[in-house]
């Protein structure tokens, strides 16, 4: 017997799709209708045909469509209270259409999308429809909003934001971390609209981009922080930080207090550390000892430092404050904050586990906070099915970055599903 089946059908008016499905297996699961896609007009142009899945959330139906493989998935919303279709503002990186997809509601605030015929690292996505991030953006934009994020199996250590006034020694502390733990930490590559300088490599020193492109991505909330410096934009994108985590490293962000404030206000979960001098007089002494700035530059740095010290020590912005009165002592304290003074092997991030590759033919069933994926074998004479249990109970992060914390376990037969769910629950 198939896990679940059902069909959407056009209403007489053609403005809304109705569905009626019943399924029981032990406890009544939060059901998901698989293979519910049929080709029909997208409601705005009678000529193009779009394959759509639909998911009901409250009094709204979210239709996710695929026009052609390689194009981004489209989203539209039918509001039952008004009887009208709405095209929402779409944030985050949109997934490309594949050979179809399944959709299932998770936690009442996001829709899990499983793409058919995609690569393992591109088959799981989330469309957020009522998360805190989406609700905030609705207030800001004054319109319906949805947001995409890629699903990732496994967790990642929180990024580290290190701030402090110029001359406090934060650069030296970060260099010591990178030297002692070269495979554990990584820097995100910043974006800028200025032209590359001699020997600068795109994607290594900076991501060099056009101003119009960066301004559009800033508007789409794809940047954690940005600033206009001498007429050029500089900033840290969410994707640049996520790429470091994808590689199994812990991202370090060396940014000023204003940048740290922007990151704190974002959806990124990070550890915020402020490095301060033992006194303002000592900071001035260190700046002058460098011998690299003019008196005018020193005075400017001191004015900025005074403001940063006041904000950094009194605003509650930072989780930890370290006083760099002795470099070696401060470095040891920094390592303790990052749990690097004990068994270092236990603190390393691990690259995300390799997802199980899903075939084009699969069906999906949601049972509580577990999603069971049935992968049909190519040999029609075989009655057995390969099953995958996906645990969505511990999701972390989200749009406009990655959604991490997914757990996945492959099963040989349907009889292993219950055991697999229990194992995932207690792992």
N, C-alpha and C positions, 0 to 999 in steps of 0.2 A: 504494500500500500504506500503511495507517495506520502511524503511528510505533510504536505499541505498543497492544496491547489485552489484556484479560483480565477475569476476573470473580471476585469473592469467592463462595464458596458456603458455606452453613451446614453444619456437621458434623452427624452423626446426633444428638449430644447437644444441639446448639444452643448450646454454650458457647464454641465457638471457630470462627473462619473460616479455611479453608485456601485457599491459592492456589498455582498452578503456572504459571510463565511462562518462556518462553525467547525471547531476541531477540539478534540479532547484527548489527552494522553496522561493519565494520572491527574495531577493538578492541572487546572485550566491555565495554559500558558498565555502570555501576552502575545497574541498570534501575529504571524507575518504571512502575507499572501505572496507566494513566489510565482514567477512566470506570469505576472499580471500585465505584461506589456503588450499593447497592440498599437498598430500604426493608425494615427488619426491626425487631423489638422490641429496645429498648435493654437488655433483660436484667433490668430492675428493675420494670417495670410492663408487663404484657402488652398494654395498650391503646394507649399512645402509639407512633407509628411514627417512626423516626429514620433519616435518610439518613446513612450513615457511610462514611468512608474508613479504611483501616487501613494502618499502616506497622510493619514489624518492625524492632526494634532489639535485637540480642542475643537473649535468651530472652523478650523481652516484645513484645507487640503493642499499639500505641497506636491506639485507635479514636477518631476525631474526628467528632462527629455534629452534624447540623443538624435541629432539630425544626421550627421555623417561622422564616421570614424575619424579621429584626429582633431575634430572641433571640440570646443569646451562644452561640457554639459550645461544645459539651460535650466532655469528655475522659474516657475510661475506659481502663484498662490490663488486658490479659489476661496473667497471669504463667504461662508454660509450665511453670515449675519446680513450681508449686503447683496448676496447673489451675484457678485462681480469678480472677475479675474484681476489680479494685481501683479505687476512686474516689480519685484523687489530690487533694492540696491544689493549687489553681490560683492562681499569682501573676501579677502584671502585669495589664495591661488586656486583657480578653477581646474578641476581634473578634466583631462581630455576624454572624449567619448571613446568607447571601445566596441566590443561586440555584444553590447547589452549590459544590464546591471540588475542587481537585486537591491531592495531598500527596506529597512526595518527601523522602527522607532526605538530609541534608546534613552532611558532616563527622562522621558517626556520632554526633553529639550533639544535633542539632536537626532538626526537620521543617519544610520549607518548605511553606507553605500559599498557594495561589493561588486567590483567591475569584472565582467567576464572577458576571458582571453587576454588579460593584462599581465605584465611582469609582476613577480612577487612583491616588489617594493612599490607598486603602483595600483594594487588591487583593492586596498582598503582606504576609504575616505569617510569623512563626517561632514554633514551639512548641519550647522548649528542654526536653530530656529528660535530658541527661547533661552539661551544661556545669558549669563550676566553681561558678557561682552556684547552680544547682540542687542540686549535691552538698552545698554548704554548708547550704542550706535543709533538705535531707533530714536532716542531722545535728541541726539546731536543732529541727525540728518532729517528728522521729522517725516520719515517714511518707513515702509516695511523694509526690513533688512534680514539677510541670511549671510552666513559666513562659512567658507570651506576650510577644512584642515585635513592634512594627510594623516592616516592612522599608522602608528608604529608599534610593533611588537616589542615589549620590554620597557624598561625605565631608563632614565639618564640622570646623572647628578645635576643639581642646580648650578646654573652659571654663577660666576663670582663678579660682582661689581666692586671695583676698587677706586676710590676717589681720594682726593687730598690736594692741597694747594701746591703750586709749582715750587720745587726745591725741598719738599718734605721727604723725598726718598722712595716714593711709591714705585717709580720705574726700576730702581735698583732691587727692591723687594720682589717685584714680578720677575725680573731677570734671574734672580736666585731660584725662584720656584721653577722656572722653565729649565734651568740648567740641572737642577737636582731631579726633577721629574719630567724629562723631555717627552715621554709618551703619554703623560696623563693630562697635560693642559694644552690648550690651543687658543689662538687669538681669532676673533672674527675679522674678516676683511671689510673695511669701511667702504662706503660709496662716496664719490665726489663728482661734481660737475666741472671741475677744473681740468685743463689739458694735462696729459702725462708729461712728466719731466724726463730728462735724459736717463735712460736705463730703467725707468719704472715699467713694470709689467702689469698689464691688466689682469685682475683676479688674484694677484700676488701682493702688490703694494696697496692697491686700491681697486675697487670696481669703478672704472671710469664710465660715466653715463651722461646722456643728454639731460639738460635741465628740465625740459618738458616731461621726460620720462620719470625723473626722480620726483618732480612735483606731483605727478599723477599717483605714484606709488605712496607718497606721503599722505595724499588725500585718501587713499584706499587703506590707510592704517597699516602699511607694510613696514614702517620704520619704528624702531624703539625710541630713537632720539635723533635729532638733527639740528644743525645750526648753520647760519649764514656767516661765513668768514671771508671778509674782503671781496664780497660779491659772488662767492662760490658756495654751493651747498655741500656740506659734509654730514654724514649720518651713518648710523648702524642699523642695518635691516634685520628684521626678525629671521629671515631666511639665512643670513650669514651666521647667526648664532646657532640656529638649528643644524646647519651643516657640520659644525664642529661636534655637536652632540651625536649626530649620525655616525661620525667617525670613531665614536667611543671615547672622546676626550671631553674634558670639562672646560667650558669657554670662560676666558677672563676678559672682562670689559674694563679698560682703563679710560675712564671718562670723568668729566668735571661734575660738580655738584648739580648743576642744572640738568645735565644729561642723566644723572642718577635719578633725579626727581621724575624725569620723563619715563625712565624704565620702571620705576616704582609704580607709576600710574598705569602702566601697560599690563597685559595679561601674563607677562613673563614672570615666573617664580624664580627669584634669585636670592643670593646672599649678599648683603650690602655692607661693605667694610670701609670705614673712613680712617685715613692715616693723618695724624696731626703732629706738629712739632712740640717739643717740651715747652716752648715759649715763642712768642712772636719775634722776640729779639734774636733767638737762635735761628729762626727761619731766615731772617734778613741776613744774618751772618753767613749762612750756607749759600744763599743766592749770590752774595758778593764774592764768596770764595770761588765760585764757578768761573768767574771772569769771562763770561760769554755774552753778557748783555751791557748795553749802555745804561747810564744813570736813569734816563727816561724810561727805558724798558724795565729796569729794576723797580722803579716807583709804581709803574703800572701793575707789575706782578704783585707787589706788596698790597696795593689797593684791592686787587682781586682776591688775594689770599685772605685779607681781613674779612671780606664778605663771605668767602667760602667757609672759613673757620667758624664764623657765627652761625651760618646755616647748618653746617655739618654736625656741630656739637649740640645744637639746641632744638632742632626741628623734629627729632624722632625719625628722621628719614633713614638712618643707618642702623643696622642690627648690631654692629660692633664698632667700637672706636679703639684704635691702637695708637699709643704715643711712641713715636720713633725717637727716643732719647739715646738709644744704643742700637745700632743696626742689627747686630747678631741677636740680641735679646728680642727685638721687635720681630725679626724673622721667625724665631722659635715660637713666639706667641701667635704669629700668623699661621704657622703649621698646625698648632694646637686647635685653632679655630676651625681649620679645614680637616681635622682628624688625620693629620699626616705624621703625628709623633709616635704612633703605635705601629700596628701591622698595616703597612702601606698597601700591601697586596689586596687587602679587603676593601680599600677605598677607591680602587680603580673603576672607572666606568667600563662597561663592556659594550662592544659594538652590538647593535640591535640584533637579536636572533633572526636567522633567515626565515622569512615567512614561507608557509607551504604554498606551492604554486597551485592555483585553482584552475580547473579546466573550464571551457566555455559552458558546458552543461553542468549546472548545479542548482540545487534548490535549498531554501533557507527557512529555518524555523527558530523562533525566539522562545526560550523557556526561562522565565524570570530574568536574571542578568547574564544568561548564557545564550549564545547564538550557535545553533547546530547547522552546519553546512554539509549537505549531501552531494557528493561528487559522483556523477554517473560514469560508469566505465564505458569505454568505447566498444567493447565486445558485447553485443546485444544479448548473446546467449548466457552471459553471466548475470545472476540475480543479485549478487552482493553489491554493496556500495561502500565507497570510501567516505568516512565521516570525519569532519573537523569540528571541534568545539572551540568557540571563541568566547573568552571571558571579558565582559565589558564593565565589570563591577568596580574597577580601580582606575578609571580614566584620569589622566593628568594633562595639564596644559590645555591646548585647544586653539581655535582660531584667534588671530590670524597666523599662528605657528603650527606645530605638530600636535596631534593628540597621542600621547604616549600612555603606557600602562596596560596595553592589551596583552592578554595571554592566549596562546594558541596551542592546541594539542590535537594530533592526528589520531584517528581511530580506525581499526581494521573492519569493524562491523557495527551494526546498529546496537547490538547487545552491549557494546562497550561504552555507549554514550553516557549512561547514568554514572558509571564508575569514573569516566573521564570528567564529568561535571564535578563530582565530589573531589577528585584530585586537584582540579583547577581551583576549587573553592578553598582548599586547605594548603595550597602550595604557597 
